[in-house]
Amino acid sequence: MVVGIASSDALRKRSMAIAKGEYVPKRGEPKIWFSSLESFAKVLSERNVELLNVIAEHQPKDYSELVKLSGRSKPSLSRTLRTMARYGLVELEEGKGKRITPHALYTDVEVKYPLLAGL
């Protein structure tokens, strides 16, 4: 998965240019964007990467099983997984009886972060 980091203003301008047809994203460009390195670091903290590893390795069938495997509380786990799902890191598959099964979607993340303006 390729993610980009750019200011909110830059992301807004990019979105408007795409919507107006003035810019077409190139192949390999990020599809998922963070507004800062800090927000990226919060979503992919060491603890959250460990959670993704637990999901990928054990393939829990629902939140209850993941609570046991991860040692996290269900409310905390739910918030974290919803955030990860918003960024496309996990898929939350809805099943029978409100059962939600988390799936880790990626094994690697590549970060695109321009250090110099305009490059």
C-alpha positions in Angstrom: 0.0 0.0 0.0 1.3 3.4 -0.9 0.3 6.3 1.4 1.0 10.0 1.0 1.5 12.8 3.5 0.6 16.3 2.6 -1.0 19.3 4.3 -4.8 19.6 4.5 -4.5 22.6 2.1 -2.5 20.6 -0.4 -4.9 17.7 -0.2 -7.9 20.0 -0.8 -6.2 21.6 -3.8 -5.3 18.2 -5.2 -8.9 16.9 -4.8 -10.3 20.0 -6.5 -7.9 19.6 -9.4 -8.9 16.0 -9.8 -12.6 16.8 -9.6 -12.2 19.6 -12.2 -10.3 17.2 -14.5 -7.2 19.4 -14.3 -5.1 16.6 -12.8 -5.2 12.8 -13.3 -3.4 10.8 -10.6 -0.5 8.8 -12.0 -0.1 5.1 -11.6 1.6 4.3 -8.3 0.6 7.6 -6.6 -0.9 7.2 -3.1 -4.6 6.6 -2.8 -4.6 7.0 0.9 -3.4 10.3 2.4 -2.5 11.6 5.9 -2.4 15.3 6.7 0.8 14.9 8.8 3.5 12.5 9.9 2.0 12.7 13.3 -1.4 11.4 12.1 0.3 8.6 10.2 2.3 7.7 13.3 -0.8 7.5 15.4 -2.6 5.2 13.1 0.4 3.0 12.5 1.9 3.1 16.0 3.9 0.2 17.1 0.9 -1.1 19.1 -1.4 -0.9 16.1 1.1 -2.6 13.8 1.2 -5.4 16.4 -2.6 -5.6 16.2 -2.4 -5.9 12.4 0.1 -8.7 12.9 -2.2 -10.5 15.3 -5.1 -10.2 12.8 -3.0 -11.4 9.9 -1.5 -14.3 11.8 -4.5 -15.6 13.7 -7.4 -14.5 11.4 -9.9 -14.0 14.3 -13.5 -14.7 13.4 -14.8 -11.7 15.3 -14.0 -8.9 17.7 -14.5 -11.1 20.8 -11.7 -13.5 19.6 -9.5 -10.5 18.8 -10.1 -9.0 22.3 -8.7 -12.3 23.7 -5.8 -12.4 21.3 -4.8 -8.8 21.6 -5.5 -8.1 25.3 -7.3 -4.8 24.3 -10.7 -3.8 25.5 -13.6 -4.1 23.0 -14.4 -0.3 22.9 -10.7 0.5 22.3 -10.3 -2.2 19.7 -13.5 -1.1 17.9 -12.3 2.5 17.7 -8.9 1.5 16.4 -10.2 -0.9 13.8 -12.8 1.7 12.5 -9.9 4.2 12.1 -7.8 1.6 10.3 -10.7 0.8 8.1 -11.2 4.5 7.2 -7.6 4.5 6.0 -8.0 1.2 4.1 -5.6 -0.8 6.3 -8.3 -3.4 7.4 -11.6 -4.6 6.1 -14.4 -5.1 8.6 -16.6 -7.9 7.2 -20.1 -7.9 8.6 -21.6 -11.3 9.3 -24.5 -12.9 11.0 -25.7 -11.5 14.3 -23.7 -8.3 14.1 -20.5 -10.3 14.1 -17.7 -8.3 12.5 -14.6 -10.1 11.2 -11.4 -8.0 10.8 -9.1 -8.7 7.9 -5.6 -7.1 7.5 -5.3 -6.0 3.9 -1.6 -5.2 3.5 1.8 -6.5 4.7 3.8 -3.4 3.7 3.4 0.4 3.6 5.4 2.7 1.4 5.3 6.4 2.4 5.5 9.2 -0.1 6.5 12.4 1.7 8.0 15.3 -0.3 10.7 17.1 1.8 11.0 20.0 -0.6 8.0 22.1 -1.7 7.0 21.7 -5.3 8.9 18.4 -5.8 
